[in-house]
Amino acid sequence: MTERADAPINEIAVFVAVAQTGSFTRAAEEMGNSKSNVGKAVQRLEARLGTRLFQRTTRAVRLTEDGETYLQAARDALDGLREAEQQLAARRSEPVGRVKLDVPAGFGRLLLPSFIDFRAKHPKVTLEVALTDRMSDPIGEGWDVVVRIGALPEDSELTVRKLCDLRLGLYASPEYLERKGVPADIDHLSAHDAVIFRGPTGRLRPWTLRHGATTKDFAPQPVLVLTDGQALVEAAAAGFGIAQIFDRVALPHVRAGRLVHVLPDAEVDGPPVHAIISLGQKMAAKTRAVVNHLAETLQRTDA
């Protein structure tokens, strides 16, 4: 087998120490090593390079011409490694780099405006955001953070942080309610047009409603079925009918006058929202900054 010609980093570091101190003894002291080990490291390096790097006398150690050439390259290499180590250390303590984020469609559009504030706070972080209602695989698809509503996967390689709780309410546009009338109670919903969501499993999601002290599932006859959460909101705002929407997603549209909260007393507790992160030795600062931002944004009363 042919011996590799490249020298180990420790041999290069020893060579640079000897060159800078002009002494094997002082280099050994600085590196906390023995003079014998320092001498052997330099000899191995010279053997690998096929040239002498030092002229040795009883009173001095001087670089040869080849040694001077190699010293400059060695210094540049070690400086580059030190700079890389500093950059990596900074990434662990300062949010730097790209974060791949997968968010349900309706939630993503709710969160997008808040990313302006995130950008101002963390200018060295680039967000790559996918808006989708399908069940993404955090590990297999390479996501740093997946925001998921409801049931969580049972996977020991994932770490989970709760972002907020949701409530489910009925919403419709002012134009629709003017045209069809405002339902006085749950019993009147059967006379109304319904916009229904079909989940990733293919099942139509019924409306879960509070009726007095109990809750019950109500399966209205839909006039429109959608598999995209944001499209559900837009269809309700466009006047197609009544839709059951997460409160935090509907709130900006209510404030803008595009949606009206119908039968508020029928509103029920919805599922929690979690951030799912692939488990590593330590969560990167950039990932932690994104997760903290999501939690702060969704937990604000005006979210």
N, C-alpha and C positions, 0 to 999 in steps of 0.2 A: 504494500500500500504506500502511495506517495504521501509524504508528510506535508501538511498544509503549510503554505508559506506565510500566511497572515499571523501576526503576533498577538498573543493575549493582551487584553487591555492593561492588566497589572504589570506586565513587562514594559509596556510603553510608558506607564506612569513612573515606574522605577527609573527608566532611562532619563526621563525629563527631570526628575528630582536630582539625579546625579549631575546632569548638565547644568542645572540652575545653581546648585550648591558648589560644584567643582570638587566634590568629595564623596566617596562611597560611604565614609563614616557619617558625615553630616546628613546625607540622604537617608541612611538607615535610621538615624535618630528622629528625623522628621516624620518618617513613615512608620515608626514604631516597629522596626524590623531589625534583623541582625545584619551586620556588614557582609557576612558570608552569603546570606540569601540574596542581598542586593547584588553582589558580584555575580552570583550564579544567574540571576534574572537577566542581567546585561549580557552575559556570555550566551545565554540561550537566544536572546534577541539578535545578537551579532551572527550567530550560527544560522538563524532563519534567513537573515538578510544577505548573508554571504559577504559581509564586509565588516571592518573594524569601525566602531563608532567613537572610540576614545583612544588617545595616546596616554598611556599610563607611565608615570615615573614615580620614584619614591617620594617626590615632593609635590607633584601636581597631577591633576587629571584634566586633559584638554580634549576638546572635540576634534575629530578629524574633519576633513572636508565633507565626507559622506555623512558624518555625524551632524554637522551644521545643517545640511540639507534635510536630514531626517527629523531634526529637532523642530524645525518650523512646521513640518507636516504633522508631527506628533502634537505640538501645542495646539494647532488648529483643530485637530481631531478631538482632543480632550476638551477644548473650549466648546466645541459643538455639542459634545455629550453633556457637559455641565449645563449648557443653555437648554438642551432638551429636557434634562431633569428638572430644571427650574420651571419650564413651561408645564410639564406634567404635574408638578407640585401645585402650580397656580391653578390648574384645571380642577384639582381636588378641592381647593379652597375657594376659588372664584368661578362663578358660572361662565363657562366658555365652551363653544362648540354647537353642534346641531342636536336638536331633540325631535324625534319622530313621535308624533302624537296622533292617536286615533280616537275620534269623538263621535257620538251619535249625531246625526245630521242636524236635528233641531237644536241640540245643545251647542253644537259647534258654532252655529250662526249666532246664538246667544252670547257665546264667549268671544267671538272674533273681535268686537270693538275693544274688549278689555286687553287684548294683546298689544294695543298701542301703549298702554301704561307699562306693560311688562317689558316692551322693547326699550322704553325710556329708562327703566330701572336696570335692565340687563342687556346692554347694547352688544355684548359679545356672544349672545345666544341667538342662533337661527332656529326658527320653528318650522317644521315640516308637518302640516296638518292634513289629515284625511277626514272627511265628513261622510260617515257611512253608518247605516243601521244594522249591518251584518255582524255576526259574532267573529271578531278578529282573534287570531292567535298571537299573543304578545311575543312569545319566544320564536315560534316558527316563522313569523312574518317580520321579525326584527324591529318591533315597536319598542320605544323606550317607555312610553306610557299609553295605556289603553283605558279610556273612561267607559265604564259599563254601568248600565242601569239594571237593577234587579239581581237575579241569581248570579253567583260567582262560580268560576271553575274550581274544582278541588285539585290543586296542584301545589306541591311543596316547593316548586321552583319559582313561585310567584310571591311577591309581597303586596299587601293590599292596604290602602288608606281610604277611609270613608271621607267623602267630600261634603255631602249634605243629604238631607231627607227631602222627599218630594211629596206633593199632594196632587191628587187628580180631581179636576173640575170640568164642568161642561161649559163650553164657550161657543158663541155664534156671533156673526157680524150684526151691526145695528140694522143694516138693510134687510137681512134675512128676517130678523125679529119683527121688523116693521111690516114685512110682507106676510109672514106666517103667524105672528103673534108670539107673545112670551108665555112659555108653559108655566102654569100655576103650580104644578107639582109633578111628581114622577109619573103619575098615571096619564098625564097629558103628553108624555114624550112619544108615545106610539103614533101620534098624529103628525109628528115632525120628521123632517128629512135628517138622516144621520150620515156622517162621514166617519168611516171606520178604518182602523189601522190593522193591517195584517202583519204579524210579527215574523221574525226570521225563521220560526218553526213552521210557518205556513198557516198557523191558526189565526182566525179572526179574533181580535181582542174585544171581549165584551166590555160594556160599561159597568164598573163596580160603583154602586151608589149607596149613600146612606139614606135609610128610610126609617125615621124615628130613631129608636135606640139600636137598630140593627143595620147591617149592610146586606145588599143582595146584588147579584149579577143581572144585568139587563142586556138582552141581545136584540138591539133594534134592527129593523130591516134597512140595510144601507142603500143610499142612492149613489155612493161613491166609496170604493175601497182603495186604500193606498198603502204602499209598503215603505214609504219615505216619511219620516217624522216631520220634516220641515214642510213637505208637500201637504201634510194633514193640516198644519197650521194655516198655510196659505189658502187652502181650499175653504176652510172655515171663514177666514177673513174675506174671501171673495164672495161669500154668500151661498155656498152649496148647501149648508145645513149646520147642524149642531155636531161638535166633535168633543171628545174627552181628551184634554191636553194637560200636560204637567204644568203646575202653577208657575214655576220660574220661567218656563218657555213662553207661556201666554202673557205674563205680566207686561213686558214692553209693548205688546200689541193692545192690551187693555188701556195702558196709559196714553197710547197714540190714538185711541178711539176706533181702532180697527176691529176689536173684539169686545164682547160684553160677557161678563160672568153670569151664567144662567144657573138658577137654583143653587145658590151658594151653600145652602144647608145640606145639599146632597153630596157635597165634596167629601172625599175620603183620603185617608193616609195612603200615599203611594210608596213605591219602592225607594230604597236608598241608592245613592250614586257613589261609586267607588273608583279610585284610580288604581290600576293594576300595573305593577312594575316588575320586570324580570329581576329576580333576586341575584345579586352579585356580592362580592366581598364588601363593597361599600357603595351606597348610592352616590352617584356623581353629583357634584354641586349643581350642574346645569339641570339635571333631572329633578333634584330636590327643589330648585327654584321654581320650576314649572308646576310641580305638584302643589307647592305652597300657594302659588298664584291661583290655581284652580280652586283650592279650598277657600281662600280668602274671598274670591269673587263670588262663589256660589253661596257662601254663608252670610254675605252682606244682606241686610234686610231689603236693600233696593236692587238686589241681583235680578 
